Amino acid sequence: MSQIRSYIAQNEDRFLSELFDLIRIPSISAQSEHRGDMLRCAEHWRDHLLALGATRAEVYPTAGHPIVYAEYIQDPSLPNILVYAHYDVMPVEPLELWHSDPFEAEIRDGHIWARGADDDKGQSMIQVKGFETALKLGLVRCNVKFLFEGEEEIGSTHLEAFLHEHKEMLQAEAIIVSDTSMVSAETPSLTTGLRGLAYWQLEVTGPNRDLHSGHFGGAVANPINELCKLIARIQDERGRITIPGFYDDVIPLKDEERAMIAQVPFDEAKYRASIDVDALWGEEGYHTLERNSCRPSFDVCGIWGGYQGEGAKTVLPSKAYAKVSCRLVAAQDHHKISQAFVDYIHSIAPKHIRVEVQPMHGGEAYLCPIDLPAYQAAEQAVEVAFGVRPLAVRRGGSIPIIAVFERVLGIKTILMGFGLESNAIHSPNENMRLDFFRKGIEAVAEFYRRFPLR
């Protein structure tokens, strides 16, 4: 057994106990009654990092929930690594669907079950215990900084201002984040790309009140009908988005990228069965795993209007609404796309309705070069811990703060996540596999053994 694995095995019970202490704090950022718990959790991390060996650790107040910053500086001339994580968690409702208390972690069937077991208390503890392991074994050859926020689950509202205010303090060669998942238990991976996002609400108005559909139907435009027509014009029959200029900045997939995606195990029949659809659909010319990670997409996220109560009501509604979004890819500016969408909707809206388009929020996509020294150290470390070289994969979701790190701090992020899709993050019965907890700690310790690359 390696020196690292031996240390982890000897200290596993303590590592789990410390994780469970963290989980017991119900740090739900979205609910105001837990504001005191948010501060308590931030102070808990500060004290833990100081006890671990940090040379400095502080809790910084914000207009929202506090931010924790800590650092281990052994030599100012050495390169710096910045570890980012979040200590807030999602609400736990509906409680009746949990098989155990969400804030009293349990180990069953080789898994840790609790809110935050993966997202992100379990994964942040992996980072901290990996650092501890490397530190105690004399393997750390860089300075390490920690940035833990309490608002990731509600949009990281106050983090960007903190980044601007403390740019010099946060400088590093790379940022390490454990808040993503791997392809599968058998196929470890590192996330090298995330899609961006643009989101809008549409409001279509016709007459000044709801009308009798018998008296007015056929003579007055129905806002729901017209809204559906507008939405239908945003994509063509090939799955392409029709907004003028939408694809101008999209970088075509390289052959080597497509070859790497092709290595990801994918069974289309199982994929369809898992979501109970008879066929898949998307942009022509692309594989499913390219469509849901490397290409832009358009979706209606909600649509409503008119009568929705019990029975029938023959009404021509005054208004109709929809919430719609686009997932964006690298080089697409969400501000530019947002305005292009607004302009396009107004250009195609007929005169017999009034349309308002309200941009709601957005974020940039992110790409990580696989030739970065920190990425290569992470790749080697994961291979040692999991026994298989990790694939480099893009993910279809969005973590807007990752692009903000690059824009504000000028630093690339290595997405070194140890979750699985089966971990049910944000859902009842969130969990993490015990073997992934161990292997993740080992991978982080191995990262510090390797960084900087010799």
DOPA-290596 format. One line per field, with one value per residue (C-alpha): residue number from 1; residue in one letter; x, y, z. Coordinates in pm, whole numbers. Each point is the difference from the previous one (the first is absolute). Layout:
nr: NUM;...
rest: A;...
xx: X;...
yy: Y;...
zz: Z;...
END
This chain:
nr: 1;2;3;4;5;6;7;8;9;10;11;12;13;14;15;16;17;18;19;20;21;22;23;24;25;26;27;28;29;30;31;32;33;34;35;36;37;38;39;40;41;42;43;44;45;46;47;48;49;50;51;52;53;54;55;56;57;58;59;60;61;62;63;64;65;66;67;68;69;70;71;72;73;74;75;76;77;78;79;80;81;82;83;84;85;86;87;88;89;90;91;92;93;94;95;96;97;98;99;100;101;102;103;104;105;106;107;108;109;110;111;112;113;114;115;116;117;118;119;120;121;122;123;124;125;126;127;128;129;130;131;132;133;134;135;136;137;138;139;140;141;142;143;144;145;146;147;148;149;150;151;152;153;154;155;156;157;158;159;160;161;162;163;164;165;166;167;168;169;170;171;172;173;174;175;176;177;178;179;180;181;182;183;184;185;186;187;188;189;190;191;192;193;194;195;196;197;198;199;200;201;202;203;204;205;206;207;208;209;210;211;212;213;214;215;216;217;218;219;220;221;222;223;224;225;226;227;228;229;230;231;232;233;234;235;236;237;238;239;240;241;242;243;244;245;246;247;248;249;250;251;252;253;254;255;256;257;258;259;260;261;262;263;264;265;266;267;268;269;270;271;272;273;274;275;276;277;278;279;280;281;282;283;284;285;286;287;288;289;290;291;292;293;294;295;296;297;298;299;300;301;302;303;304;305;306;307;308;309;310;311;312;313;314;315;316;317;318;319;320;321;322;323;324;325;326;327;328;329;330;331;332;333;334;335;336;337;338;339;340;341;342;343;344;345;346;347;348;349;350;351;352;353;354;355;356;357;358;359;360;361;362;363;364;365;366;367;368;369;370;371;372;373;374;375;376;377;378;379;380;381;382;383;384;385;386;387;388;389;390;391;392;393;394;395;396;397;398;399;400;401;402;403;404;405;406;407;408;409;410;411;412;413;414;415;416;417;418;419;420;421;422;423;424;425;426;427;428;429;430;431;432;433;434;435;436;437;438;439;440;441;442;443;444;445;446;447;448;449;450;451;452;453;454
rest: M;S;Q;I;R;S;Y;I;A;Q;N;E;D;R;F;L;S;E;L;F;D;L;I;R;I;P;S;I;S;A;Q;S;E;H;R;G;D;M;L;R;C;A;E;H;W;R;D;H;L;L;A;L;G;A;T;R;A;E;V;Y;P;T;A;G;H;P;I;V;Y;A;E;Y;I;Q;D;P;S;L;P;N;I;L;V;Y;A;H;Y;D;V;M;P;V;E;P;L;E;L;W;H;S;D;P;F;E;A;E;I;R;D;G;H;I;W;A;R;G;A;D;D;D;K;G;Q;S;M;I;Q;V;K;G;F;E;T;A;L;K;L;G;L;V;R;C;N;V;K;F;L;F;E;G;E;E;E;I;G;S;T;H;L;E;A;F;L;H;E;H;K;E;M;L;Q;A;E;A;I;I;V;S;D;T;S;M;V;S;A;E;T;P;S;L;T;T;G;L;R;G;L;A;Y;W;Q;L;E;V;T;G;P;N;R;D;L;H;S;G;H;F;G;G;A;V;A;N;P;I;N;E;L;C;K;L;I;A;R;I;Q;D;E;R;G;R;I;T;I;P;G;F;Y;D;D;V;I;P;L;K;D;E;E;R;A;M;I;A;Q;V;P;F;D;E;A;K;Y;R;A;S;I;D;V;D;A;L;W;G;E;E;G;Y;H;T;L;E;R;N;S;C;R;P;S;F;D;V;C;G;I;W;G;G;Y;Q;G;E;G;A;K;T;V;L;P;S;K;A;Y;A;K;V;S;C;R;L;V;A;A;Q;D;H;H;K;I;S;Q;A;F;V;D;Y;I;H;S;I;A;P;K;H;I;R;V;E;V;Q;P;M;H;G;G;E;A;Y;L;C;P;I;D;L;P;A;Y;Q;A;A;E;Q;A;V;E;V;A;F;G;V;R;P;L;A;V;R;R;G;G;S;I;P;I;I;A;V;F;E;R;V;L;G;I;K;T;I;L;M;G;F;G;L;E;S;N;A;I;H;S;P;N;E;N;M;R;L;D;F;F;R;K;G;I;E;A;V;A;E;F;Y;R;R;F;P;L;R
xx: 0;129;89;-301;-248;137;-56;-355;-83;136;-202;-318;-222;114;-45;-358;-73;123;-214;-305;59;-3;-315;-186;0;-309;163;-290;80;-342;-193;26;-60;340;198;155;91;179;227;48;108;244;156;15;206;225;78;50;245;198;20;114;301;-115;225;-302;-379;-273;-374;-86;-350;-191;-341;-120;166;365;303;281;359;296;356;303;303;325;211;-123;223;-187;-298;-350;-305;-343;-264;-361;-303;-339;-140;-367;-242;-338;-328;-95;-373;-194;117;-230;205;320;87;197;52;165;225;99;223;-33;214;-205;82;343;-135;-13;-362;-66;-67;340;153;112;-103;220;94;116;203;144;102;174;206;81;85;210;193;34;132;259;96;50;210;219;-119;-125;238;-217;-203;-368;-290;-362;-306;-330;-322;-353;-209;80;-347;-163;218;327;-152;280;305;97;31;219;222;47;78;254;159;356;-75;-162;268;96;131;-327;-330;-107;-373;-168;-366;-53;-54;179;-134;-54;155;182;100;167;15;98;-238;166;-296;-330;-274;-116;-357;-240;-354;-306;-368;-245;-332;-246;-304;-304;-331;-30;-194;-90;-266;-283;151;-334;-56;359;173;121;-16;262;347;36;319;69;-27;228;252;22;60;283;164;-31;200;306;112;-21;-73;374;26;186;-76;-123;100;211;369;-56;277;247;231;-53;335;-35;85;347;48;202;-278;-258;231;28;-376;-37;197;-271;-208;-351;-289;-277;-264;74;11;-344;-139;129;-210;-283;12;-35;248;260;2;250;216;77;359;89;9;-219;302;111;-346;-39;346;174;-281;-246;-363;-338;-272;-337;27;-358;-311;-335;-310;-375;-229;161;-262;-235;-243;-40;-3;-29;232;235;269;140;355;240;342;306;341;263;374;300;301;305;348;350;49;-372;-62;-322;-63;29;-223;-254;-37;-8;-291;-190;52;-103;-324;-101;85;-223;-288;-315;-175;-315;181;234;311;228;328;167;359;29;354;291;359;296;115;341;277;312;307;127;362;-4;255;-266;-235;272;81;-369;-27;297;-133;-346;160;198;-304;-254;231;-115;104;-292;-175;-16;-369;-219;-321;-328;-74;115;204;9;251;270;-5;-4;322;169;-141;79;308;140;36;-105;-193;60;-335;110;-336;-74;-377;-223;-336;-147;95;-336;133;-279;-239;-115;247;311;300;364;174;246;259;-21;52;321;122;-75;215;277;-23;26;300;161;-65;209;272;21;-64;196;104;368
yy: 0;344;258;208;-289;-109;347;14;-346;88;324;-94;-13;348;133;-127;134;345;-16;-98;294;231;-160;48;375;67;267;58;329;39;8;306;-199;-164;323;-78;-348;152;202;-302;-212;267;24;-379;-10;282;-180;-333;140;175;-322;-183;222;306;297;230;-42;264;40;297;147;93;155;-361;-307;9;-117;-204;59;-198;-56;-216;204;-183;206;307;-95;-328;-25;30;-225;144;-250;116;-165;96;-80;76;-278;-32;-16;-355;-2;-221;-152;-302;-134;-27;-340;162;340;215;174;-312;-185;-376;-264;-267;-234;153;356;313;125;367;343;122;-350;87;359;144;-92;-348;122;297;-232;-219;303;93;-354;-52;312;-116;-337;155;257;-257;-216;291;-11;358;196;306;255;-80;245;-85;200;-137;191;-32;109;-240;-156;343;143;106;346;167;-201;201;320;-190;-118;356;127;-272;-73;12;-224;-261;-23;-356;-216;-194;-43;-348;-70;-321;61;-210;-365;-279;-192;-313;-208;-201;301;276;338;363;268;225;205;142;162;353;121;271;12;213;41;77;177;16;226;4;156;206;-276;-367;-38;-244;-234;-41;374;91;-319;35;379;72;-152;-247;83;-369;-94;285;-78;-358;125;226;-280;-236;241;-5;-343;-146;-359;-86;106;321;321;270;315;210;-14;-270;-228;275;-65;-375;-179;-316;-327;-126;-355;-90;132;-210;-301;45;33;-321;-181;73;-317;65;-236;184;-260;25;379;8;-253;196;302;-200;144;-193;204;274;332;279;200;-194;-115;-54;-292;17;55;288;155;1;136;172;153;277;-87;169;-106;116;-31;99;123;116;212;-22;-225;-292;-89;-295;-53;218;374;132;296;185;118;349;-114;-292;-57;-218;-43;-104;-60;-69;-201;165;-122;142;346;83;317;-42;376;8;-305;140;322;-190;-207;310;165;-313;-50;360;-29;-304;96;88;333;-156;-79;181;-183;72;-190;14;-130;-175;-129;-162;-116;-75;-341;-130;-206;-135;-79;-352;108;212;-129;-6;-198;-250;-39;-59;-250;-199;15;-131;-281;-112;10;-159;-227;135;308;245;114;371;77;304;32;151;184;344;127;375;84;-204;239;292;-132;15;341;169;-185;-118;-355;-332;-251;-375;-173;-297;-138;-330;-20;-235;65;-257;216;181;348;255;-293;-209;-272;178;-228;-70;-332;-72;-131;327;194;-199;9;372;75;-212;179;343;-110;-141;333;179;-264;94;374;183;-254;-79
zz: 0;-92;262;-101;12;335;151;-139;137;345;13;-186;309;102;-355;-6;348;-107;-313;206;238;-302;-143;332;-58;-218;-215;-242;-169;-162;328;225;319;-54;-13;340;-121;-297;230;224;-296;-123;347;18;-320;119;326;-175;-253;274;202;-312;-51;-191;72;-23;-8;14;-45;-223;31;-315;-60;-11;148;112;-195;154;-110;127;-116;60;-107;52;-241;-192;-292;-58;-239;147;-34;84;115;-47;160;140;342;-72;-88;-165;197;100;-76;-51;327;-23;-293;204;144;285;160;-270;254;195;-243;-18;-164;-176;-284;-50;-34;214;6;90;-145;-114;-5;-354;-76;128;357;-90;-295;188;284;-257;-101;360;111;-313;87;362;-113;-228;265;275;-233;-110;-362;-45;-223;-60;190;38;35;82;-105;135;-72;133;-298;-285;13;-32;-276;172;29;193;-105;-307;205;246;-287;-126;349;79;-338;131;299;-225;-267;-90;-283;-11;183;108;32;111;-83;-313;-80;-185;-298;211;276;-266;-212;202;-166;38;-122;-256;-114;123;-201;62;39;-109;142;-79;84;-280;52;-289;30;-226;108;317;179;-35;-270;-77;-258;-177;-39;-87;-115;-358;12;267;27;285;199;80;-367;-98;273;-125;-354;119;193;-296;-215;227;-126;-350;-99;16;364;-85;190;-238;192;-242;93;264;-131;-95;296;38;-31;-214;170;-87;-123;311;224;-180;27;378;36;-201;274;258;53;-135;-52;-182;82;373;-22;-163;244;301;-99;-164;-350;-325;-198;45;-185;-41;-235;-317;-53;366;241;311;227;-222;-7;378;82;-290;-205;86;71;45;243;125;378;78;-180;135;-58;-18;200;183;259;16;-285;-309;-41;-354;31;-231;244;20;70;-43;152;-49;155;-253;6;-217;106;-154;-87;17;-155;-2;202;199;-2;-381;-40;244;-199;-330;131;113;-340;-188;192;-56;-371;-55;230;-198;48;148;330;237;117;293;38;340;23;336;46;-178;21;-222;-115;106;-161;172;-214;75;-41;318;255;274;-224;-80;370;72;-284;131;356;-95;-199;305;230;-236;-196;-337;-192;22;-314;-75;-47;-44;199;-107;323;109;294;-81;275;-179;-294;246;157;-339;-89;333;124;-334;135;-156;209;21;55;209;104;173;-27;-197;-165;241;300;-23;72;65;53;295;102;-123;41;-75;-41;279;-243;-196;323;63;-359;-27;305;-147;-335;165;205;-314;-172;263;-38;-369;-13;-117;-265;14
END
